[in-house]
Amino acid sequence: MKFHEQLNAYIEQIDCMAKEVSEQSGVSAATLSRYRTGSRLPDTESDAFENLCSAIAELARQKQLGDITAESVREQFMQSSDLRPRDADRLLENFDLLLATLDVGISKLCRHINYDASTVFRFRNGSRRPSDPEKFASSVAEYVAREWDSARDRAVLAHLLGCTEEELAESSVRYEKLMEWLFDDRDHRDHPVSDFLFKLDEFNLNDYIKAIHFDELKVPSVPFQMPTSKTYFGLDQMMESELDFLKATVISKSTEPVIMYSDMPMGEMAKDPEFPKKWMFGMAMMLKKGLHLNQIHDLNRSFEDMMLGLESWIPMYMTGQISPFYLKEPSNNVFLHLLKVSGAAALYGEAIAGHHAEGRYYLTKSRKELGYYTARAQELLSAARPLMDIYRIDNKNEFNAFLQVDSEAIGKRKSILSSLPLYTIDASLLVEMLARSGFDGEEAAGIVDAANSARQRVLHILETSEIHVKIPLLTREEFEAYPLNLDLSNAFCERSVAYTYEQYLAHMEDTDRFAADHPLYLIEKASSQTFRNLQISIHEGRWAMVSKELVPSIHFVIHHPKLRRAIEEFIPPVAEK
């Protein structure tokens, strides 16, 4: 027998009204109704469940049914086939993921669910658990089900909950699915951000340049034959319009910066086996031409779509010719738009949300129309915010200034490293390794200075704040299979410096000593590397930085709340020692 069947059997046996049970137990009439229909289950560890058992026993006593006690009711309920204890820890993990994916504002959420913001903060940092997980989950689910009701919202929720958008048309269904998902004991953190990070880890700019024969590319000079304006309809023609825009831009004599924005879904285009290759080639040609690209990302789309878009931009980001932006205000939930302009052409597209495949796209080279669309694109760009700050060797001074300023701010830091931190290495060992790798005096001095500067910044942070670092602890066999290099990404070194296994162990001992000397410096050793060439550094609540160790070194400092939180919550698939 299921819980709702047993509950209804008690109400029938006692011959009472549901209203009486509600009043006696303190369980709201709406919640009790959901219990009776089977659309909701109580938390067996909650006060509400105990009060329900006591209420049934008391009503039975009033009807002189002496064989029904609170203990017997509880025992009978616990035999229900669908009733099991609610996992508060899993609830809080899923709640955190819900906040990150939907970019839910904590302050607004707390106002609507009648929970103090400080209490919810303690839920999130693990210092406190809800006394009534069922009640807390219900409040959150009711708020989200009510507020996230646009077509775009339903698309995001559908991806998160693993269902179709059509299933989420009714708020009551959204509520029930959210309740089920919040207590689901599956790990939902197999998140698209993981794919993004692992693809970035594997990406090698030099290999990519060779693979696409970038150095051999010649910007064509043959005029691209197309009318002054052209209209495209549907998904296939939309992809054609994208490629035509790239062709028109590359072949033109213009060197003006390009502005690109789209909130069109990415998934359908990615399924085409040829389009991504052709698009990437066109983008490579624009970069070869020396054009600077201002890309305005739509981060109000589904998280999967957002990460898919960012993945496709990895090669371009690595060149330093891309400036990524995002719009703070959400885009219209009814219409989808596309706007791309260069000095040669403008591409404008629109579609109804949910009907992307039936959209209309318009490409023009008319000077008058180009002026109009360029003005619109510049207005859009002026309203956008930087999605991330990208640091390469050509702006290393700005990077060092950022790190120095940040070291003054109080707040917990954590890192996931593919090697050992440069700032913990003994100076003599560092000099020995650099000499062995053939570095001259000036090069070596620059790296030593970078290590000393990093150490001073870390020591200053440790005066007030905790630093948690995850590092790889490798056996000789593991090390020989994948030898480690010194992490010289902050020094923007043009060459790699490899450890011997003995040097790696010596640096590990240096790191252990550093931790022993500084109680706020916490080391977590993992039995394998999460990444080979990637470091993740986080200043909680402020920024997340993804650093590419492999030459050429590059750092992406991410400020956007949704993306930052997704990286903060990334759980590396490593085994602890």
N, C-alpha and C positions, 0 to 999 in steps of 0.2 A: 504494500500500500504506500502511496506517495503522501507527502506531508499535507498537501491541501485536502486530500481525501480523508485523512485522519482528523484534520481540524474540522471539516464539515460534519464528520461523523459525531464528534463531540458536541458540536452545536445542536445537531439534531437530537442526540441522546439527552442532553440537558434540557432541550426544548426552550432555548432562549434566542433572543435576537442578536444579530451581529453588533448592533449598537451597544448592547449590554456588555459584550466582550470587550469592545473598544473602550468604553468608559471605565470598566473595571481594571483593565490592563494598562491603560495609558497609550496603547498602540492606536495610531490615527485610523480613522475610518477608511481612508484611501489605502493605507498600507495593509490593513486587515483584508480589504477587498482583494488586493493583489495576492495576498496569502491564499485566500479562498479559491481564486481562479487558477492558482499554480504558476502565475507569471512572476512571482517573487518568493524567495525563501528567506527565512530569518537566519541571523547569525547565532549559532548555538551557544556562543560564548558571551552574548550580549545581555544586558539588563532587560531589554525588550522581550527576549525569548523567555527568560525566567519569569518576568511579569505576566506573560501570556499563559504560561503553565499554572502560575498561582491563581490567575483570574478564572481559568476554567475550573480549577479545584474549588474555589470559593463559590462560584455560581452553582456548582454541583452540590455543595454543602447546603446552600440556601434552598435547593430543591430536594434536600434530604437524600442525596445520592452519596452515601458515606464511603463507598468503595473507590471513589475517584479522589486521589490526592495529587498534590503538586509533583511529588516524586514519581507517581505512576504515570502521570501525563507526560512528564519529561522523558521517562523511559520509553513510553509508547511512541512519542514523536521521534526519538533517536533511532528507532527501528525503521523509520521511513526510508524507502529505497533511494530517494533523491536528496536526503538531508545529510549534510556533512559540515564539519566546522569550517567557517570562513577563514581564509589565510590573510591576516592583516598585513603581513610583510609583502605578500604578493600584490595585495591591493595597493599599497603605497608605491611599489615599483611601477605598476601599471598607471597609477595616478600621475607619477612623475613623467612617464612617457606621454601620457595624454596632454599634459601641460606643454611639453616641448613641441609635440607634433601640431597641436592646434594654436600654439602661441597664446595660451590663455593668460590673461592678466590676473595675477594673484589678488590684488586689491579689490578688483571688481568681483571676482569669484567669491571672495570672503564676504563681501557685502550681501551677496545674493543667497549664500548658503548659511548665513548666520554663524560663521565660525570666525574666531579671532585670527587675524593674520599671523600673529606670533605663534599661535597654536599650529596652524597649517605649516608654518616654517619649520617647527619642531618635528612635525610628521615627516617632512621632506629630508631633514638632516639626520633622521633616525634616532633622535633623542626622546621621542615620544610616539606612542601608537594610539589610534582612536579607541576610546573606551567602547564605542559601539560602531564597529566597522560597517555594518549594514546601513546604519543611519547616515554615516559620512558618505559612503558610496552612493546612496540614494540621492542625497542632496546634490552631489557633484553631477550625477547622471541626469537628474531633473533639470539642472541649470544648463548643461551642455545640450541636452535634447531640445530645450526651448530656444536657446540663443543661436545654435548652429543649424539654421534651417534653410539657408539659401542653396541653390544648385551647386555652387562651388563648395560650400560647407559639407554638403552631403557626399560630394565626390571625395573629399579628404577623409571624412568619417568612414566611408565605405572601404577605402584602402586600409585604414587602421583596423577596422573591425572584421575585415575579411568577408564582406558581403557585397551585394550590388547596391547601386545608388537607388534603384527603384524600391528596394526593401525598406529604405529609410525615409520614405515619403511622409509617413505619419510620425509625429513626435513621440507617441506612445511606444511605437516600435523602436525608435531610436533609443528611448529610455531603457527598454528591456534588453536590447543588444549591448548597450553600454554597461548595464549592471552585470550581465553575463561576462563581458570582456574584462571588466575591472577585477573580477575574482578568478579569472581564467588562470590556471597554473602553468600554462605554456609560456615559454620565454618569448615575449614579443619584441625583444631588443635585437633580433636579427634585422637590423634597421638598414635602410638604403645608405645611411652615412658610412656603414661598414664597407660596402662595395666601393664607395667613393675613396675612402682612405686607403684601401688595399690597392686599388688601381693607381692612385697617386704614388704609393710606395713602389710599385712595379715600374712606373713610367720613367724612362730614360730619354732625356731630350736629345742627346747625341744619337742614340739608336733611332729615335723617331725621325730626326733630320735625315739620317741615312736611308731609312725605310721609304720615305716619301721623296727622296732625291731632292731635298730642299735646296741644297747648294747648286744643283744643276737646273733648277727651275728658271725659266726665262719668262719675264712678263710679256705677254703677247702685245703686239702693236697693230695687228690686223683689226680693222673696225668690226665691232659686233653689230650684225645686221638685225635690227629690230625697229618696229615703228616707234614714233615718239611716245606713244602710250599703248598699253595693252591690258586687257582684263582677263582674269583667270577665275575659274570656278571649281570648287571641290578640292579634295585632298591631294590628288595626283597633280593637278595644276598648281596647287599651292606650293608643292615642292619644286615644280618647274619655275614658278615665279621667284623663289628664293635663289635658285641657281642663276637665273637671268639677271637678278640684281647684282650678284657677285661678278658675273661676266662684265656687265656694263661698268661696274666700278673699277675693276682691274684694268680693263682696256683703255679707260679714259685717261686723260692727262692730269686730272685733278689729284692733288695730294692732301686735300682737306680731310680732317678727321671724320670717322664714320660713327654714327649714333644708331644703336640697334635696340629695339624693345619688342618683346612678344609675350603675351600671356596665353598663347595657344598651347594646347596639350602637346607634349613631346613624344609620348609613347608610340602613337600610331606611325609617326615618321621614322622612329628608330627601328621599327619592324621591317621597313623596306631595306633589302640587302644592299642596294646600290646608292641610295640617297645619302646616307651618312658619309660614305667615301667621297662622293662628288662634292658635298658641302665642305668637308674638311679640306679637300684640295683647293677649293675656291678661297677658303679662309687663309690657307697657306700662301696663296698667290697674293692676297691683300697684304699679308705680313711681309712677304718678299718685296713687295712694292714700297714698303716702309710706312704704310698707313697706320695711324693710331686709331684704335677701336675703343669706343665708349659703350660698354654693354650694360644695359639696364635690365637686371634680372627680375622676374616676377617671382617673389617668394611666398605669395599667397596661394599658389597652386598646391597640389598634393605634394607631400614630402618626397614621394618616389619620383614625381615629375621634376621637382626642384633639384634633387641630387643627380638625376639623369642629365639635366641641363648642365650642371656644374662639371660633371664628368667629361662631357664633350668639349668643355673649355680648358681642360687641363693643359694640353699642348700650347695653346695660345697664352695662357697665364705665364707659362715658363719663359716666354720670350721677352716679357717686360713691356710689350706693346699694347697691353690690354688694361683698361681701367674699369673694374666692375662696380656697378652701383645697384641700389634697390630703392623702391618706393616705400616709404613708411606707411602711407595710407593704403588700405586694400583697394584693389581695382574693382570695377563694376562687376556685380555678380550675375548680370544678365547678358552683357555683350563681351565677347572676346575681341582683342585688338592686336594688330601687328603694325609696327612702324619702324622702317629702316631707311636711313638717308645717308648719302655720300655726296661728294661734289659733282657726281655724274647722274645719279638717279635716286628716286624715292620709291619705296614699296609700302603700300598701305593695304591692310586687310582687316576684315571684320567677320564675325560669326556670332550666332546665338550660343550661349553656354549650353553644352550638351549636344550641340549639333555642329560640331567643328567641321565635320566632313562636308557640310553644305555651304561653307563660307565663300566669300568673294574677296579677290585680291586685285590690286591695281598698281601697275608699275608705270612710271612716267619719267621721261627725260626732259619734259617741257620746262624751260627756265622759270616761267611764272609759277607753275605748279610745284616745281622743285623748291622755289623760295618759300612757298606756303608751308610745305611739309617740313622743310628744314627749320623754320621758325617754331613749328609745333614740337619737333624733336628737341630743340634747344630748351624750350619751356619745360619739357618733360625732364630733361637732364638737370636743369636748375633746381627742380623739386626733389631730385633723387639724392640719396646719401651713399657714401662709399660702402660697398658690401664688405670689403676687406682692404687692408693695406698690404701691398706686395713689396717686399724688400729684396733687391738683388745687389750685386757688388757695386753697381753704379749709384746706389743710394744707401750705402752701408752707414754713412754718418748719421742719416736720419734714423736708421734702425738702432744704432747705439744710443742715440738720444731718447728714443722711445723706451728702451730697456732701462735707461738711467732714471727717467721720470717715473716709470712704473715701480721701480724699486723703493720709491718713497711712500707708496700706497700700502696701507695695511690690508691684508687679506690672504686667505689660504691659497697656496699654489700646489699644483700637482703636475707630474710629467710621466709620459710613457716613452721610454728611450730605447732605441735600437742598438745603442752602444753605451759606454760609461760617460758620465758628465766630465767635460774637460776641466771644470773648475776644481775637481777633487784630486787631480793627478799631482804627484810630487814633482817639483820643478826639475830636479835632476833627471827623473825618468822621462819627462817631456823633452828635455834637451837631447837626451840620448836617442830617443825615437826620431826626432827631427834630423839629427845628424846622420843616423843610419839610413834615412830616406833621401839624403842628399840635399837638404835645404841649406842655402847659404845664410850668412849672418843676418841680412836684412829680413829675409823671409821668415827665418826662425824667430827673430826678435818680434816680428809682428804677431806671430801666433802666441808666443809667450805673453806678450802684452794683452792679447785678447783673453787668454786664460786668467791672467791676474785681474783684469777688469771684471770678468764674470764672477770670479771668486769674491771680490769686494762687494759686488751687487748682492750676491747670495748671502753673504755675512750680514749685510745691512738688513735684508728682508728677515733673516732669522732672529733679529733683535726683537721683533714684534709678532712674526707670523710663522705658521707651520708650512713646511715644504714636504710633500709626499712624492717620492720618486720610485718608479718601477723600472728595474734594470734586468738585463738577461744574465742568468747564471748558467754558463755552458760547460759541459764536459769537454775534454780534449777532442773526443770524436766529433761532437757537435761543432766545436770551434773549427776544426780542420775541414769540415764539410762546408761551413760558411764563415770564413775568417772575418773578424771585425776590424774596422778602421777607427782611428781617432775621430771623434765628432768635431769637425772643424767648420761646421756650418756657420757658426757665429763669426768666425774669422774670415769667411768667404774665400777660403783657400782654393786655389786652382788645381791642386793635386791631392791625391789621397795618401794617407799615412797608415800603413797596416801594422797591427799588433803581431808580435809573436805570442804564443799561448802564455809564456812566462811573463811577458810584459802585461798582458791582459790580467793575469792573476795578481800581479804587483799593483796594478791600478785598482783592482777590486779591493785589495787590502787598504790602499789609500782612501778609498771611498768609505769603507767600514770605519776607519779611524776618524774620518771627518764626521760621520754620523755619531760616533761615540762622544765626540767633543761638542756636539751641538744637538741637544735633546729635541729641538723642534724639527730636525732634519730626519725624516723617516724613510727608510729603505724597504722596498718590497722586491724580493728576488724571484724571478720567474724562470722556469725550467726551459723556456724557449723564447725566441724573439717573436714579438707580435708583428713587427715590421723589420725589413732589412735596411731600408734607407730613409726611414721617416721618424721624426720626433714629434710628439704632441706635448705642448706645454699649455697650461691653463692657469689663469688667474680667475678663480671662481667668481661669477657674477659680473666680470668685466670683459674678458676676451679669451679666445682660444687661438693658439698659434700652431700651425702645421708647418714643420720645417723639413725641407728636402735636403738630406745630407749629401747625396751623390752630386758630384760636380756637374753643372753649376749649381751652387747652393742658392736656395730661395726660401723665403719665409712668407707665409700667408697669415696675417693677423686678422682674425674674424671678430667683428663686433656685433653683427646682426643677432638678436636674441634667440630666434628659433634655431638657427644653424649653430650658434655658439653652444646652446644647451644640448643639442643633439651630440655634439662632439664631447661635451662634458660628461654625458651619460653613456658614451661609448664604452662597452665592456669588452676588453681584449680576450680572445679565446686562448688563454694560456693556463698551464698547470702550475700551481704554486709549489715551492719547495719549502 
